[in-house]
Amino acid sequence: MSSTATSLAAGERLEVLFDEIAELCGQRNAIDGRLVQIVAELEREELAGLTGVRSLSALVAWKTGVAPRNAETVVAVARRLEEFPRCTEALREGRLSLDQVGVIAERAAEGSDAHYAELASVATVSQLRTAVKMAPRPDPETRPESEPEVTTTSTGE
């Protein structure tokens, strides 16, 4: 077999393997998305306390066999499920990974779901970490200008 034929065969095999990796990762992401939904339900219905574990993260680590840090990521995403519907939908559909959505859930500001869902579709986890760090954060000390100050007076009545 010539070296050109060998290169073509190796290239085709590589493509087949990459396709399989993509398929498996999509399935894994979808499974992680369902896991996040279950964890959110456990918390919402206060079922985790029935187990005697000290935290929801500890419960996730125990029942799934993942590292404590990965369990924290699952819990972070579960706790912000409603704030990031596009990101978590992409996770359930297999288009984003738990690590990508985890960075967003752990650090992104409220109201940034659409932005990060779009960015995460083309960004690595490292790039997302950088983007979230660089995003302007609201100043907790300043009040919105549209909110009028309320004053009360005592009339002595």
Secondary structure, 3 states (H helix, E strand, C coil): CCHHHHHHHHHHHHHHHHHHHHHHHHHHHHHHHHHHHHHHHHHHCCCHHHHCCCCHHHHHHHHHCCCHHHHHHHHHHHHCCCCCHHHHHHHHCCCCCHHHHHHHHHHCCCCCHHHHHHHHCCCCHHHHHHHHHHCCCCCCCCCCCCCCCCCCCCCCC
